[in-house]
Amino acid sequence: MLTTFGMIFLAELGDKTQLATLSFAAESKSLVAVFIGSAGALILASLIAVVLGSGLARVIPADYIKMGAGVLFIVLGVWMIFFSGGK
């Protein structure tokens, strides 16, 4: 549990979600609402990942899931670089 916490905590530092939460907090009068909304969204996204991961692990070896996630991460990164919609 501590390893999972540490890895997710470090991965989330400075990412788009944290920056979006920071922006919402800067604009909002209710910091509690921003915190609850942000925490709830992260919990729901994590729940979806856990359910899908455990389901996939029943039919696909964990090493393949890790490789697939890595490849998807790279593909999405390249996609965002070349097709960001910016001018």
N, C-alpha and C positions, 0 to 999 in steps of 0.2 A: 504494500500500500504506500509506503514512504517513497519507494522508487517511482511509482506511478505519479504520485503527487509532485515530486521534485521535477520529473521530466516534463509534465504538463505545465507546471508553474513556470519553468524556464522557457518552454516553447511559447507560452502565451505572453511573456513580457515583451512589450513594444510591438505586438502584432496589430493588425487592423482592428480587431475586436476591442483591444484595450484602448487604442486611439479613438475609436468611435465612442466608447464609454466615457473617456475623458472629455470628449466634445459635448456629449449629452449632459454630463455633470456640470460643465462650465455654463451651459445654457439654462439648466433646470433650477427651480426653486426647491424641489424635493429630491435631495440626494438619496434618501432612503428608497424612493421609487426607482431611481436610476440603478441603484445597487441591486434591488430585488429583481428588476427586469433583466439586468445584465447577468446576474447569477442564475436566474431561472432559464435564460436562453442557453447558457453554457451547460447547465445540468441536463437540459433536454437534448442538446446536441451530443453530449457525452453518452446519454442513455441510448440514443439511436446508434451511435458507434459501437457501444458494448453489445447491444442486441444483434446488430448486423455482423460484428466480428465473431461473436460466439456461434452464430448460425453458419457463417461461412467456414469457420474452423471445423465444422462437422463434415464438410464435403471437400474442402481444399486444405492442403497442408499449410501450417502457419508460415513457413518460409516463403511460400508462394504469395501469401497474403501480404507479407512484409515487402516483397519485391514489387508486387502490384501497386501497393500504396506508394512506394518510392517512385516508381515510374509515373504514376498519376500525378504526384507532386511536381515532378520535373515537367511533365507535359503541361500542366496548368500554369506553372511559372513561365514557361516559354510562350504559351498562349497569351498570358497577361502582358508580356513584353511586346509582342508583335501585334496584338489585337486589343489594346487597352481602350480603344475608342477615343483617345486623345488626338489632337491635331498638331 
